[in-house]
């Protein structure tokens, strides 16, 4: 998603593939359901937060980044396993997308499972 400030000063959000624009509130309701929604942070914000955490903890930045990368890799692996589990449980005779195509879409090699 992308956003811009309209001439009246309101934030307008653009969703790829959707001709409409949304406000912060309507995109949260229309595109994300009843769950709260927050703006994603820029790389600049992320770098500042990493620097702040490293300074507060007395941890070298490269060590903190390695720890964060390990957490992200573990979360990605868990998500990949969940996707693979769902794909394995899907009926083979389904009229929907073939299982191999679905797995490939998510970067999963079924032969490695």
C-alpha positions, 0 to 999 in steps of 0.5 A: 500500500502507499499513501499520500496527503490529499489537497484537503490534508487527509491521508489517502491510502492506495491499495494495488489493484483497487481503483478507490483510495481509502482513509486510515480508518476506512482502509483498516475497516475495509481491508483489514477487518475488525483488527487494529491496523498500524502504519508500517515503519520505514527502514530509517525508523527500523535503523533508529530503533535498532540503534536505540535498543543496542545502546539501551542494552549495551549490545553491539549493533551487529549482534542485535541485528543477528538476533533479530534476523534469527527471530525473523528466520524462525518465524518464516520457517514456522509460517512455511511449515504451516503453509506446507501443512495446509497444502498437505491436508488439501484434497488431491482431487480439488478443482482449485489450484493444483497443490504443486502450484500452490506450494511453488507460489509460497516458495515451498518444495514439496519434495523437501518436506 
